[in-house]
Amino acid sequence: MTKHFRDLLLAAILSIASLQALALDSQNLPDVDEGVVSISTIDPFKRVGYTVGDVVEREVTLTIKAPYKLLETSLPIVGYEKRYRGKVIGIELKEIQHSKVEHKDYATHQLKLVYQVFTNSVVAKNAALGPEYLQLVNTKNSKQLVKYRVPSLDIAVSPIAIFGQVKVENNMSTFLEPLLLKNDQEKTRLKLAIGVLAFSLLALLYIFGKHAWLPRMGGNFAKAYRAIKKLPHNDEGLKQAVAAVHHAFNQTAQGSVFNGNVDEFLESHPNFSPIRAEIAQFFGLSRQVYFEPSAAHSVGSNPTQWLLKFTKQCRDCERGLIPTSIEAGV
């Protein structure tokens, strides 16, 4: 068992040594001529905030013109930790996927490189994916080896926890977008509040409005209500007010309405049914004003004020609203 373990350990050491030698050999090779290799990369949008265990993916597309070909043995090896100036930076190649398409005059290589972060620090620090050195061989001269350097990608590794006080404005990365607070919930609440406010204002305008241009605001009793408000509080004003209400009833019924046919009026205009008792009081007041000065009307000592409140009730009824009681005021 001990001898087997020694063999495995020796093999691992030799493997690491060979990888390092391969990396050094690749870096010492001459660069490939300009224009032989073209590259495009799909880099992660996120460049900062990586912590221990995070995975970073990068896609590289290489187009290599003939007579050069890629030595696939020079592709990055899974498990090899990235180094910077000879020091391990704590980023390891976790997975590599390679595919190629060969054409007559060139070949296209697709590389998907998956890195994993295995480092941590008490402060944020810069790190890099790459550079990766690839070897190319000239097929017309098999002894001519050159290298191509896949550009590195700069990222920032953040600590899991921050010790002490940190001033955010002094630690903003140029890769980091402006920090924006999400206000979706507040926007929804604001829209609901504005909707409720608008509905409430429209309801108040409809209930207390006096303008005839509003829907159902130019009714007969609305006109009578506006007219009575302008009349003086004396006997002549009371007569004119009673006449205005009689006119409103007749216009609404399209005929004469008097105490004897109130039931017929309510049957054809059921919106007025809630104020059946007040209608009876009105006709009692009308009889006292025009025919029997001594007749009881049970509307109180200020009949003009009562009549104004009654007309408002009738106005609400013709608008399809629930009328307020006389005691509730105007």
C-alpha positions in Angstrom: 0.0 0.0 0.0 2.9 2.3 0.9 4.7 1.7 -2.4 1.5 2.3 -4.3 0.9 5.6 -2.5 4.5 6.6 -3.4 3.9 5.8 -7.0 0.8 7.9 -7.1 2.5 10.8 -5.4 5.4 10.7 -7.8 3.1 10.6 -10.8 1.2 13.7 -9.5 4.5 15.6 -8.9 5.7 14.7 -12.4 2.3 15.7 -13.9 2.4 19.1 -12.2 6.0 19.6 -13.3 5.2 18.7 -16.9 2.3 21.1 -16.9 4.4 23.9 -15.6 7.1 23.1 -18.1 4.5 23.1 -20.9 3.3 26.5 -19.8 6.8 27.8 -19.7 7.6 26.3 -23.1 4.5 27.9 -24.6 5.3 31.3 -23.2 8.9 31.0 -24.6 7.8 30.3 -28.1 7.7 33.0 -30.8 4.3 34.7 -31.4 2.3 33.7 -34.4 2.3 36.2 -37.3 -0.4 38.8 -37.1 -3.5 38.0 -39.1 -3.2 34.2 -38.9 -5.5 33.9 -35.9 -8.7 35.9 -35.3 -10.6 35.7 -32.0 -14.0 36.5 -30.6 -15.1 36.0 -27.0 -18.4 35.9 -25.0 -17.4 37.1 -21.6 -19.7 37.1 -18.5 -21.6 40.4 -17.9 -20.7 40.2 -14.3 -17.2 41.3 -13.6 -17.2 41.9 -9.8 -18.5 40.3 -6.6 -17.3 36.7 -7.1 -16.7 34.7 -3.9 -15.5 31.3 -3.0 -17.2 28.6 -5.0 -18.6 30.9 -7.8 -18.3 29.6 -11.3 -17.2 31.9 -14.2 -17.9 30.8 -17.8 -16.2 32.2 -20.9 -16.6 31.2 -24.6 -13.7 31.7 -27.1 -14.0 31.3 -30.8 -10.7 31.0 -32.7 -10.3 31.1 -36.5 -6.8 29.8 -37.6 -5.7 30.1 -41.2 -3.8 27.4 -43.0 -1.1 26.2 -43.0 -1.2 26.6 -39.2 -3.1 24.2 -37.0 -3.8 24.2 -33.3 -2.0 21.6 -31.2 -4.8 20.3 -29.0 -2.3 19.1 -26.5 -1.7 22.7 -25.6 -5.3 23.4 -24.6 -5.7 24.4 -21.0 -6.0 21.3 -18.7 -8.8 20.9 -16.2 -7.6 21.2 -12.6 -4.6 23.4 -13.4 -4.7 26.4 -11.0 -4.1 29.8 -12.6 -0.9 31.6 -11.7 0.1 35.2 -11.7 3.8 36.0 -11.6 4.4 32.4 -10.4 1.9 32.6 -7.6 -1.4 30.6 -7.4 -4.3 33.1 -7.6 -7.0 30.7 -6.5 -8.9 30.3 -9.7 -9.0 26.8 -11.2 -10.1 25.6 -14.6 -13.1 23.3 -13.8 -14.2 22.3 -17.3 -13.3 22.8 -20.9 -15.3 22.0 -24.0 -13.7 22.0 -27.4 -15.2 21.6 -30.8 -13.7 22.4 -34.2 -14.9 22.8 -37.8 -12.2 22.4 -40.5 -12.4 24.1 -43.9 -10.0 24.2 -46.8 -8.2 27.4 -45.9 -8.9 27.7 -42.2 -10.3 26.0 -39.1 -12.7 27.3 -36.5 -12.3 26.2 -32.8 -15.0 26.7 -30.2 -13.7 26.7 -26.6 -16.0 26.9 -23.5 -13.9 27.5 -20.4 -15.5 27.1 -17.0 -13.5 28.5 -14.1 -14.2 28.2 -10.4 -13.0 30.5 -7.6 -11.2 29.0 -4.7 -9.8 32.0 -3.0 -11.1 34.5 -0.4 -9.8 37.7 1.2 -10.8 40.2 3.8 -10.9 42.8 1.1 -11.9 42.8 -2.6 -9.0 42.0 -4.9 -8.4 41.8 -8.6 -8.1 38.5 -10.4 -7.9 37.3 -14.0 -9.0 34.5 -16.2 -6.0 33.7 -18.3 -4.0 34.4 -20.3 -4.1 31.1 -22.0 -1.1 30.2 -24.3 -1.9 27.9 -27.2 0.6 26.3 -29.5 0.3 26.3 -33.3 2.3 24.2 -35.7 3.0 25.1 -39.3 1.9 22.0 -41.3 4.4 22.9 -44.1 7.2 22.9 -41.6 6.5 20.6 -38.6 9.4 22.0 -36.7 8.0 25.5 -36.6 6.0 26.0 -33.4 4.5 29.3 -32.4 2.2 30.5 -29.7 -1.0 32.5 -29.6 -2.0 34.3 -26.4 -5.8 34.2 -25.6 -6.3 37.6 -23.8 -7.1 37.5 -20.1 -10.3 38.6 -18.5 -10.1 40.8 -15.5 -12.6 40.1 -12.6 -12.8 41.1 -9.0 -13.1 38.6 -6.1 -15.0 39.8 -3.0 -14.8 38.7 0.6 -17.6 36.7 2.1 -17.8 39.0 5.0 -16.5 42.6 5.5 -14.7 43.6 8.6 -15.1 47.1 10.0 -16.7 50.1 8.3 -16.6 50.5 4.6 -17.3 53.6 2.6 -19.1 52.5 -0.5 -18.2 55.5 -2.6 -14.5 54.7 -2.1 -14.9 51.1 -3.1 -16.8 51.4 -6.3 -15.5 49.3 -9.2 -15.5 50.7 -12.7 -17.1 47.4 -13.8 -20.0 47.9 -11.4 -23.2 49.5 -12.7 -24.8 52.2 -10.5 -26.6 50.8 -7.5 -30.3 51.3 -8.1 -33.0 50.6 -5.5 -36.0 48.6 -6.9 -39.2 50.7 -6.6 -41.6 48.4 -8.4 -43.7 47.9 -5.2 -43.8 51.6 -4.5 -44.8 52.4 -8.1 -47.7 49.9 -7.8 -48.8 51.4 -4.5 -48.6 55.0 -6.0 -50.6 54.0 -9.0 -53.3 52.5 -6.8 -53.3 55.5 -4.5 -53.7 57.9 -7.5 -56.5 55.7 -8.9 -58.4 55.8 -5.6 -57.8 59.5 -5.3 -59.1 60.2 -8.8 -62.1 58.0 -8.3 -62.9 59.7 -4.9 -62.6 63.2 -6.5 -64.9 62.2 -9.3 -67.4 60.8 -6.8 -67.3 64.0 -4.8 -67.6 66.1 -7.9 -70.6 64.0 -9.0 -72.3 64.1 -5.6 -71.7 67.8 -4.7 -71.3 69.1 -8.2 -73.5 71.8 -9.4 -72.5 72.1 -13.1 -75.0 70.9 -15.7 -72.3 69.7 -18.1 -71.5 66.7 -15.9 -73.3 63.4 -16.7 -76.8 63.4 -15.2 -76.1 66.8 -13.6 -78.6 68.9 -15.5 -81.7 67.3 -14.1 -84.9 69.1 -13.2 -84.3 69.0 -9.5 -80.7 70.0 -9.9 -81.9 73.2 -11.7 -84.5 73.7 -9.0 -81.9 73.3 -6.2 -79.7 75.9 -7.9 -82.6 78.3 -8.3 -83.8 77.9 -4.6 -80.3 78.6 -3.2 -80.5 82.1 -4.8 -84.0 82.9 -3.4 -84.4 85.2 -0.3 -85.7 83.6 2.9 -89.1 85.3 3.0 -92.7 84.6 2.0 -92.2 85.5 -1.6 -89.0 83.5 -1.8 -90.8 80.5 -0.2 -93.6 80.7 -2.8 -91.1 80.8 -5.7 -89.2 77.8 -4.1 -92.4 75.7 -3.9 -93.3 76.6 -7.4 -89.8 75.6 -8.6 -90.1 72.1 -6.9 -93.6 71.6 -8.4 -92.2 72.4 -11.8 -89.4 69.9 -11.3 -91.9 67.2 -10.4 -94.1 68.0 -13.4 -91.1 68.0 -15.8 -89.8 64.7 -14.4 -93.3 63.0 -14.6 -94.1 64.7 -17.9 -97.4 65.6 -16.4 -99.0 67.2 -13.3 -98.0 65.6 -9.9 -100.1 66.4 -6.9 -100.9 64.7 -3.6 -103.4 62.4 -5.1 -101.2 60.7 -7.7 -97.9 60.5 -5.7 -98.1 56.6 -5.7 -98.3 56.6 -9.5 -95.3 58.9 -9.7 -93.3 56.7 -7.4 -94.3 53.6 -9.4 -92.9 55.1 -12.6 -89.9 56.7 -10.8 -88.8 54.2 -8.1 -85.6 56.2 -7.4 -87.8 58.6 -5.4 -89.3 55.9 -3.2 -86.8 56.4 -0.2 -88.2 59.9 0.3 -91.9 59.0 0.1 -92.5 60.6 3.5 -90.7 63.8 2.6 -92.7 64.1 -0.6 -95.9 64.0 1.5 -94.5 66.7 3.7 -93.7 68.9 0.7 -97.3 68.7 -0.6 -98.5 69.6 2.9 -96.2 72.7 2.8 -97.5 73.5 -0.7 -101.1 73.4 0.5 -100.2 75.7 3.4 -98.4 78.2 1.2 -101.0 78.5 -1.6 -104.4 77.3 -0.2 -104.6 76.9 3.6 -102.4 79.3 5.5 -103.4 77.6 8.8 -102.7 74.0 7.5 -100.0 72.1 9.4 -97.0 71.1 7.3 -94.6 69.5 9.8 -91.5 70.9 8.1 -90.3 73.0 11.0 -90.0 76.8 11.6 -87.8 77.5 8.6 -89.7 76.0 5.6 -87.3 77.6 3.0 -84.3 75.8 4.6 -86.2 72.6 4.8 -87.3 72.9 1.2 -83.7 73.4 0.1 -82.7 70.1 1.8 -85.7 68.4 0.3 -84.8 69.5 -3.2 -81.2 68.2 -2.6 -82.8 64.8 -1.7 -84.8 64.9 -5.0 -81.6 65.8 -6.9 -79.8 62.8 -5.5 -82.7 60.5 -6.4 -82.8 61.6 -10.0 -79.0 61.0 -10.2 -79.5 57.4 -8.9 -77.8 58.2 -5.6 -79.0 57.3 -2.1 -80.4 60.6 -0.7 -79.2 61.9 2.6 -81.7 62.5 5.4 -83.0 66.0 6.1 -81.3 65.9 9.5 -77.9 65.3 7.9 -77.9 68.8 6.4 -77.1 70.1 2.9 
